[in-house]
Amino acid sequence: MSTPAPVEIDTRLEMFVEDSLIERLEGQATLRLQQPVPREESLVTDRPWEGNMCGYMTVFRDGPTCRLYYKGWAVDLLHPESRDGELHLPHEPVIAMAVSDDGIRWQRPQLGLHEFAGSRDNNIVWRAAEPLWKGMHGFSPFADRNPAAAPEVRYRAVGAAWDSTKGLFALQSPDGVRWALTQDTPIMTGCAFDSQNLAFWDTVRGEYRAYMRDVGPDWYRGIKTATSSDFLHWTVPEWLEYPGAPAEQLYTNQVLPYSRAPHYFLGFPTRYVERPWSPSIEALPELEHRRLRAANHPRYGTALTDGLFMASRDGRRFKRWDEAFIRPGLRTEGSWAYGDCYQCWGMLETASALPGAPRELSVYAPERYWRGPATVFRRHTLRLDGFVSLHAPLGGGELVTKPISFQGNRLQLNISTSAGGSARVELLRPEGGAPIAGFTLAECHDIIGDTLAYTVQWQNGADLQQLAGEPVRLRFVLHDADLFSYQFQPGT
């Protein structure tokens, strides 16, 4: 069998979120999905125009400011109308925005743009016209990085009509605050659109890409994608593929290019699970409220949601991890309900609470959906690139890559070991796998510690310039360690 042509990774950061560069795992090595750590409550939606069904969050950094967009909405389950099978909604939906300097402490700017209950003292940025409320359902904005974008469309968004079967609409803004429909007709039809649909400019491929919700045979809830050169005319949406993954019901998709490695598409979909009444369901938090929800519709009482993780290099075929990325959690209230754990679209780099620790990633998810007067948006954190690790216990394990070629002369690792653990790296010939002299396992100094950028050292130093552009394989050998990413970089 001939050796496959090397994959040119240049100086790109590579992770283990999917397996296209992996030749084999040996010993006790595994790929381990990580879980973010719950942190503080970022925002409690207790304003009159918000309520207990807020969600569909979008977050991104725009210069010095972090922006958080979300749906303001509420339901009153104690109202007679709700008990008769129609949810009573105290007010129409709105789109609001919070801002932050650091992604940790959030404020509501008083924008004065839209009137609510006779006052403009609020942070509402979009309030669509009845009866269709075009662009309101799942409103998802982004800063358009297309170099050809005109100033008046520096920010774009997509959103469905409140009756989502009417199609997906485009919106635009010069500042991310004052929004208007780009056109009165939808830019896309033919899908269900009954969730948070989204679109963005793909800087690597030079095109707009959209991800939207649709429903297939037997009420299969899933995700489709389409592309566009102008944001108004789109290809026919196609279902995403998840080779080897079980069939799952998916609501939101939250796909985006990873900022530190934009050749990866990362997705954070919501998994929807319907279950029958059982002792386990009745033992979950807030049983009386669960029964109250079920009085309106059975699935409102027993359906559950959590957050998943998936990754792709082409934007259509995804490695979807079966285990939850965000679980409902060990809590006696505000959790384990249909509507919780809908992860935000986007993530931020934020400061760590640990003195001396490097910056980390923050993602956000809602809690207390349906219950009480307000929803809670909670921040969760994980290390940079810390979605999936190559893990091995103290007994050891290893991973060998497919043939690659690189540029640069230093290999840096994002790695964590125990005090008793270690890692080493070996470079192999692509055919036959013979170790390359000077870069063998025996010549590699033990790697220990916990760092985002450890430069690998062999007995003759760290310089790999002589191998730049040549096909090689990488062999990572770990003992009680987790490797999150690797990157070849120029160095002195």
Wavefront OBJ file of the C-alpha trace (Angstrom):
o trace
v 0.000 0.000 0.000
v 1.391 3.389 -0.995
v 1.965 6.091 1.591
v -0.668 8.844 1.350
v 0.431 12.315 0.334
v 1.276 14.473 3.346
v -1.251 16.956 4.676
v 0.291 20.418 4.575
v -0.395 21.964 7.971
v 2.090 24.809 7.521
v 2.104 26.666 10.884
v -1.580 26.002 11.693
v -2.598 25.042 15.192
v -3.874 21.450 15.183
v -6.162 19.864 17.769
v -7.676 16.440 18.433
v -11.309 17.501 17.972
v -11.609 15.230 14.935
v -9.494 12.373 13.659
v -8.543 13.162 10.054
v -4.813 13.485 10.913
v -4.673 10.468 13.234
v -3.118 7.242 11.947
v -3.445 5.167 15.124
v -3.711 5.129 18.904
v -1.757 2.575 20.922
v -1.470 1.482 24.530
v -3.945 3.162 26.857
v -4.194 6.389 24.845
v -7.678 7.776 24.261
v -9.253 10.951 22.941
v -11.104 12.530 25.853
v -13.864 15.120 25.558
v -13.457 17.872 28.149
v -16.258 19.661 30.035
v -16.290 23.389 30.834
v -16.329 24.442 34.487
v -19.444 26.346 35.654
v -18.651 29.820 36.965
v -20.696 32.831 38.084
v -24.089 34.023 36.877
v -23.403 36.471 34.049
v -26.878 37.935 33.643
v -30.268 37.450 35.308
v -33.046 38.423 32.893
v -35.335 40.120 35.403
v -36.294 43.245 33.442
v -39.939 43.665 32.305
v -38.991 43.128 28.621
v -37.001 39.976 29.450
v -38.355 37.055 31.495
v -38.087 33.342 32.129
v -37.755 32.185 28.500
v -34.760 34.253 27.434
v -32.113 32.547 25.364
v -30.696 32.079 21.851
v -27.582 33.928 22.964
v -24.883 35.241 20.634
v -21.587 36.508 22.033
v -18.522 38.000 20.357
v -15.757 40.509 20.976
v -15.895 43.666 18.893
v -12.753 45.699 19.514
v -12.555 46.531 23.234
v -16.189 45.568 23.852
v -17.821 42.174 24.305
v -21.407 41.955 23.066
v -24.098 39.550 24.217
v -27.348 39.444 22.232
v -30.346 37.487 23.467
v -34.078 36.990 23.119
v -36.289 38.710 25.688
v -39.385 36.613 26.265
v -41.520 35.140 29.037
v -44.316 32.662 29.718
v -46.854 32.564 32.535
v -47.726 28.925 33.227
v -50.133 29.860 36.017
v -52.368 31.806 33.651
v -55.628 30.013 32.733
v -54.693 30.276 29.050
v -51.562 28.201 29.674
v -53.564 25.556 31.509
v -55.914 25.334 28.516
v -53.112 24.325 26.146
v -51.972 27.727 24.828
v -48.911 29.247 26.452
v -49.700 32.679 27.865
v -46.994 35.131 26.825
v -47.042 38.328 28.914
v -45.284 40.388 26.236
v -44.106 40.149 22.648
v -40.519 38.967 21.978
v -37.668 41.462 21.726
v -33.930 41.280 21.073
v -31.689 42.867 23.711
v -27.948 43.427 24.084
v -25.602 43.444 27.075
v -21.990 44.656 26.954
v -18.808 43.911 28.872
v -15.168 44.963 28.940
v -13.929 41.586 30.123
v -16.609 38.981 29.292
v -17.226 38.436 33.016
v -19.131 41.497 34.273
v -22.039 42.507 32.053
v -24.172 45.655 31.864
v -27.312 46.621 30.003
v -26.684 49.820 28.012
v -29.584 52.276 28.040
v -30.024 52.635 24.284
v -33.323 54.507 24.001
v -34.116 52.960 20.610
v -37.331 51.009 21.138
v -40.269 51.717 23.369
v -41.463 49.105 25.819
v -44.393 49.720 28.173
v -44.232 53.442 27.419
v -40.484 53.818 28.078
v -37.298 53.782 25.985
v -35.116 53.209 29.035
v -33.952 49.723 27.978
v -31.330 47.755 26.048
v -33.594 46.555 23.216
v -31.917 46.538 19.790
v -34.591 44.870 17.620
v -38.344 44.835 17.852
v -39.910 43.572 14.642
v -43.279 44.599 13.273
v -46.328 42.419 13.745
v -47.875 40.160 12.635
v -44.881 38.198 11.246
v -42.133 39.705 13.422
v -39.650 39.141 10.593
v -36.126 38.420 11.748
v -37.116 37.959 15.382
v -37.048 34.180 15.835
v -33.488 33.094 16.663
v -31.957 36.468 15.779
v -28.203 35.803 15.381
v -25.858 38.721 14.592
v -22.186 38.818 13.660
v -19.528 41.347 12.701
v -19.021 40.859 8.964
v -15.297 40.297 8.262
v -15.843 40.232 4.489
v -13.392 42.876 3.221
v -15.925 43.834 0.534
v -18.726 44.538 3.036
v -20.066 48.092 2.858
v -20.136 50.260 6.021
v -23.915 49.979 6.328
v -23.630 46.182 6.576
v -20.641 46.032 8.904
v -22.905 43.895 11.077
v -25.310 41.321 9.705
v -27.800 38.924 11.224
v -30.275 36.239 10.267
v -33.575 35.540 11.954
v -36.780 33.751 11.066
v -40.268 35.168 11.207
v -42.071 34.302 14.427
v -43.941 31.772 12.284
v -40.633 30.217 11.243
v -42.126 28.452 8.212
v -42.247 31.858 6.487
v -38.496 31.732 5.946
v -35.168 33.151 7.085
v -34.591 36.914 6.828
v -31.429 39.002 6.602
v -30.806 42.053 8.790
v -28.059 44.656 8.725
v -26.582 47.339 10.930
v -23.761 49.891 10.714
v -22.985 49.637 14.443
v -24.498 46.405 15.789
v -27.143 48.406 17.651
v -29.490 49.930 15.040
v -30.911 47.109 12.949
v -33.103 46.939 9.855
v -34.253 44.243 7.463
v -31.957 43.997 4.444
v -34.980 43.169 2.316
v -38.624 42.457 2.995
v -38.528 38.952 1.529
v -36.712 35.945 3.005
v -33.244 34.994 1.821
v -33.981 31.316 2.356
v -37.065 29.106 2.538
v -37.773 25.385 2.674
v -36.458 24.597 6.172
v -38.189 24.611 9.545
v -35.955 27.423 10.933
v -37.595 26.865 14.347
v -34.439 27.335 16.408
v -31.375 29.577 16.423
v -30.218 29.726 12.814
v -26.957 31.504 12.063
v -24.569 32.700 9.358
v -21.041 34.127 9.199
v -18.220 35.085 6.838
v -15.698 32.261 6.474
v -12.317 34.001 6.265
v -10.486 30.832 5.193
v -12.741 29.940 2.259
v -13.947 33.429 1.361
v -17.698 32.793 1.488
v -20.707 33.158 3.730
v -21.875 29.984 5.435
v -25.213 29.411 7.142
v -26.429 26.693 9.498
v -30.118 26.229 10.021
v -32.590 23.932 11.699
v -34.852 21.590 9.740
v -37.104 18.623 10.428
v -36.775 15.412 8.452
v -38.780 12.164 8.218
v -40.338 10.873 11.449
v -39.895 14.334 12.962
v -36.106 14.079 12.924
v -34.741 17.338 14.293
v -31.474 18.208 12.619
v -29.121 20.730 11.031
v -28.479 21.811 7.431
v -25.874 24.111 5.887
v -25.671 26.364 2.830
v -23.176 28.850 1.346
v -23.414 32.213 -0.391
v -21.163 34.777 -2.057
v -23.405 37.792 -1.319
v -25.467 36.811 1.774
v -28.720 37.070 -0.208
v -28.559 34.120 -2.617
v -27.804 30.734 -1.082
v -27.109 27.202 -2.242
v -29.691 24.513 -1.547
v -29.295 23.535 2.140
v -27.770 20.103 2.779
v -27.962 17.923 5.883
v -24.862 17.716 8.031
v -23.237 14.299 8.257
v -21.859 12.657 11.416
v -20.040 9.455 10.393
v -20.162 6.861 13.148
v -22.385 8.909 15.466
v -25.785 7.672 16.687
v -28.966 9.371 15.558
v -29.719 12.269 17.896
v -32.341 15.015 17.978
v -30.514 18.340 17.630
v -31.934 21.828 18.122
v -29.404 24.679 17.988
v -26.108 24.116 16.169
v -23.816 27.035 17.247
v -21.231 26.315 14.518
v -18.380 28.801 14.122
v -14.757 28.883 12.960
v -12.408 28.596 15.922
v -10.575 31.912 16.289
v -7.174 30.338 17.053
v -7.500 27.837 14.188
v -10.161 29.052 11.713
v -9.732 26.031 9.442
v -11.779 24.162 12.075
v -15.550 24.503 12.321
v -16.587 23.886 15.919
v -20.231 23.239 16.815
v -22.038 23.214 20.155
v -25.473 21.779 19.359
v -28.280 21.214 21.820
v -29.342 17.580 22.247
v -33.068 17.092 22.777
v -34.218 13.896 24.526
v -37.851 12.902 25.044
v -38.504 10.464 27.874
v -41.651 8.961 29.397
v -42.723 9.646 32.964
v -40.754 7.453 35.347
v -39.440 7.465 38.929
v -36.209 9.002 37.592
v -38.070 11.861 35.898
v -40.099 12.447 39.053
v -36.892 12.552 41.098
v -35.467 15.415 39.021
v -35.571 18.957 40.436
v -38.830 20.920 40.754
v -41.377 18.152 40.188
v -44.382 20.396 40.757
v -43.231 22.822 38.114
v -42.532 19.889 35.798
v -46.140 18.779 36.213
v -47.286 22.322 35.568
v -45.395 22.396 32.275
v -46.725 18.964 31.306
v -50.289 20.216 31.735
v -49.683 22.335 28.658
v -47.905 19.610 26.671
v -46.498 16.256 27.902
v -43.043 16.835 26.424
v -42.665 20.104 28.328
v -42.596 18.000 31.481
v -40.361 15.100 30.501
v -38.146 16.260 27.620
v -34.580 17.193 28.584
v -31.734 19.063 26.884
v -27.965 19.218 27.238
v -25.026 20.557 25.248
v -22.900 18.601 22.779
v -19.662 19.281 20.898
v -18.667 18.554 17.295
v -15.918 19.566 14.866
v -15.268 19.578 11.135
v -12.680 20.657 8.584
v -15.095 21.102 5.673
v -18.173 22.443 7.474
v -20.466 19.566 6.519
v -19.011 16.270 7.785
v -18.603 16.552 11.544
v -17.016 14.407 14.199
v -19.799 14.577 16.812
v -18.865 13.511 20.317
v -21.511 11.331 21.951
v -20.968 12.470 25.525
v -22.348 15.770 26.802
v -20.096 18.827 26.681
v -22.313 20.689 29.192
v -24.447 18.597 31.553
v -27.492 19.946 33.425
v -25.521 19.618 36.654
v -25.736 18.610 40.300
v -28.340 21.101 41.493
v -31.660 20.994 43.291
v -33.292 23.730 41.211
v -32.915 25.607 37.947
v -31.740 22.574 35.973
v -32.827 19.416 34.157
v -35.570 20.954 32.013
v -36.263 21.206 28.305
v -34.761 24.595 27.437
v -31.703 24.518 29.713
v -28.114 24.108 28.438
v -28.755 25.807 25.083
v -25.151 26.910 24.625
v -24.459 30.376 23.288
v -23.223 30.982 19.766
v -19.670 32.211 20.163
v -17.001 32.218 22.841
v -14.670 34.742 24.418
v -11.107 34.739 25.706
v -11.259 35.909 29.314
v -8.936 36.294 32.276
v -8.599 33.394 34.684
v -9.637 33.748 38.312
v -6.467 31.896 39.326
v -3.522 34.247 39.979
v -0.842 33.809 37.361
v -2.921 31.528 35.149
v -3.190 32.283 31.407
v -6.337 33.454 29.657
v -9.059 30.905 29.043
v -12.210 30.408 26.997
v -15.650 31.420 28.259
v -18.927 30.047 26.948
v -22.403 30.777 28.264
v -25.581 28.754 28.748
v -29.026 29.445 30.244
v -30.562 27.940 33.375
v -34.003 28.154 35.039
v -35.793 28.148 31.693
v -39.580 28.357 32.249
v -39.236 28.660 36.025
v -39.633 31.747 38.169
v -39.515 35.315 36.874
v -36.150 35.172 35.071
v -33.626 33.071 33.168
v -30.001 32.913 34.316
v -27.094 33.069 31.856
v -24.135 31.276 33.426
v -20.520 31.498 32.286
v -18.478 28.302 31.858
v -14.722 28.136 31.254
v -12.101 25.830 29.768
v -8.458 26.206 28.775
v -7.544 27.537 25.341
v -7.893 24.691 22.785
v -9.248 22.602 25.656
v -12.157 20.878 23.902
v -10.621 17.412 23.473
v -7.349 15.982 24.739
v -5.120 13.122 23.781
v -5.031 11.414 27.175
v -3.015 8.569 28.637
v -2.867 7.298 32.243
v 0.396 6.627 34.014
v 0.592 3.244 32.259
v 1.159 5.142 29.021
v -0.199 5.450 25.528
v 0.691 7.006 22.223
v -0.658 8.530 19.025
v 0.924 8.482 15.567
v -0.223 10.974 12.937
v -0.694 10.502 9.250
v 2.040 12.035 7.067
v 2.168 15.815 7.387
v 4.448 18.623 6.257
v 5.067 21.797 8.204
v 6.779 25.162 8.142
v 8.668 26.784 10.976
v 11.424 25.406 13.166
v 9.821 24.904 16.604
v 7.144 22.469 17.804
v 4.981 23.817 20.615
v 2.520 21.825 22.704
v -0.521 22.792 24.757
v -0.090 20.108 27.395
v -0.815 19.175 31.003
v 0.997 16.449 32.945
v 1.034 15.328 36.546
v 4.185 15.586 38.630
v 4.760 11.885 38.032
v 3.729 11.953 34.397
v 5.505 13.034 31.232
v 5.384 13.240 27.463
v 7.849 12.834 24.624
v 7.689 13.442 20.874
v 9.354 11.571 18.038
v 9.470 12.406 14.321
v 9.134 9.471 11.934
v 9.748 8.855 8.253
v 6.384 8.695 6.447
v 7.170 5.346 4.795
v 7.943 2.545 7.213
v 7.817 4.808 10.259
v 11.524 4.775 11.040
v 12.565 7.367 13.652
v 14.467 10.344 12.249
v 17.956 10.678 13.734
v 18.212 13.618 16.094
v 14.476 13.595 16.789
v 13.924 10.140 18.251
v 12.024 9.312 21.419
v 15.255 8.470 23.235
v 16.704 11.882 22.312
v 13.620 13.849 23.417
v 13.823 15.413 26.848
v 10.930 14.590 29.187
v 8.094 17.103 28.950
v 6.445 17.908 32.269
v 4.237 20.746 33.472
v 1.017 22.501 32.504
v 1.411 25.094 29.768
v -0.227 26.402 26.600
v 3.013 26.611 24.615
v 5.821 24.222 25.580
v 8.670 24.074 23.055
v 9.792 20.470 22.535
v 13.538 19.899 23.087
v 15.726 17.069 21.847
v 19.349 16.487 22.842
v 20.525 18.607 19.918
v 18.025 21.370 20.678
v 14.614 22.371 19.362
v 15.451 23.438 15.803
v 13.402 21.543 13.185
v 14.282 23.750 10.205
v 16.010 20.917 8.330
v 12.702 19.020 8.172
v 10.439 21.948 7.227
v 8.504 21.154 4.063
v 9.420 17.454 4.231
v 6.827 14.709 4.853
v 7.012 13.331 8.408
v 4.836 11.632 11.000
v 4.561 12.723 14.621
v 4.581 10.224 17.472
v 3.328 11.504 20.837
v 3.999 9.249 23.852
v 2.200 10.230 27.073
v 2.121 9.066 30.698
v -0.514 10.611 33.003
v -0.808 13.538 30.636
v -3.241 15.396 28.375
v -2.201 16.966 25.079
v -4.668 19.517 23.683
v -2.980 20.958 20.602
v 0.317 21.286 18.766
v 1.726 23.886 16.404
v 4.906 24.400 14.418
v 6.122 27.965 14.672
v 9.081 30.037 13.502
v 11.593 30.710 16.222
v 15.073 32.028 16.789
l 1 2 3 4 5 6 7 8 9 10 11 12 13 14 15 16 17 18 19 20 21 22 23 24 25 26 27 28 29 30 31 32 33 34 35 36 37 38 39 40 41 42 43 44 45 46 47 48 49 50 51 52 53 54 55 56 57 58 59 60 61 62 63 64 65 66 67 68 69 70 71 72 73 74 75 76 77 78 79 80 81 82 83 84 85 86 87 88 89 90 91 92 93 94 95 96 97 98 99 100 101 102 103 104 105 106 107 108 109 110 111 112 113 114 115 116 117 118 119 120 121 122 123 124 125 126 127 128 129 130 131 132 133 134 135 136 137 138 139 140 141 142 143 144 145 146 147 148 149 150 151 152 153 154 155 156 157 158 159 160 161 162 163 164 165 166 167 168 169 170 171 172 173 174 175 176 177 178 179 180 181 182 183 184 185 186 187 188 189 190 191 192 193 194 195 196 197 198 199 200 201 202 203 204 205 206 207 208 209 210 211 212 213 214 215 216 217 218 219 220 221 222 223 224 225 226 227 228 229 230 231 232 233 234 235 236 237 238 239 240 241 242 243 244 245 246 247 248 249 250 251 252 253 254 255 256 257 258 259 260 261 262 263 264 265 266 267 268 269 270 271 272 273 274 275 276 277 278 279 280 281 282 283 284 285 286 287 288 289 290 291 292 293 294 295 296 297 298 299 300 301 302 303 304 305 306 307 308 309 310 311 312 313 314 315 316 317 318 319 320 321 322 323 324 325 326 327 328 329 330 331 332 333 334 335 336 337 338 339 340 341 342 343 344 345 346 347 348 349 350 351 352 353 354 355 356 357 358 359 360 361 362 363 364 365 366 367 368 369 370 371 372 373 374 375 376 377 378 379 380 381 382 383 384 385 386 387 388 389 390 391 392 393 394 395 396 397 398 399 400 401 402 403 404 405 406 407 408 409 410 411 412 413 414 415 416 417 418 419 420 421 422 423 424 425 426 427 428 429 430 431 432 433 434 435 436 437 438 439 440 441 442 443 444 445 446 447 448 449 450 451 452 453 454 455 456 457 458 459 460 461 462 463 464 465 466 467 468 469 470 471 472 473 474 475 476 477 478 479 480 481 482 483 484 485 486 487 488 489 490 491 492
